[in-house]
């Protein structure tokens, strides 16, 4: 067991004065959005920011009308593109659902046909189990479609 004097010497050697910790991560300034009077969504749609008032003052009346028409045409094209995209998504979803319903109907028909065949060939228990399973799956599927 060391004496008290030896402990104090060891503590003095390990207690070295440390400077302030070094910050390795750079501090980034906060992001400030541009000051505009129009809504952000509108600025994104026409892909321009707020036009300075000095620029408007330098434009003639015809130029202002032409610029306004150009902005409106861009908005109409963007809306038409969004509408067409939504229309295509709806058509694709309807095709997928219709295909799934047809395939499900064929599987159910084949399954019930197999259950009927098994039941007529003397395998009533297996046919009953298959028919019960198919009826349960169909009921759950139809029930889930009702909640969508």
Secondary structure as GFF3:
##gff-version 3
##sequence-region A 1 148
A	DSSP	alpha_helix	4	14	.	.	.	ID=ss1
A	DSSP	alpha_helix	40	46	.	.	.	ID=ss2
A	DSSP	alpha_helix	53	58	.	.	.	ID=ss3
A	DSSP	alpha_helix	61	120	.	.	.	ID=ss4
A	DSSP	alpha_helix	124	146	.	.	.	ID=ss5
###
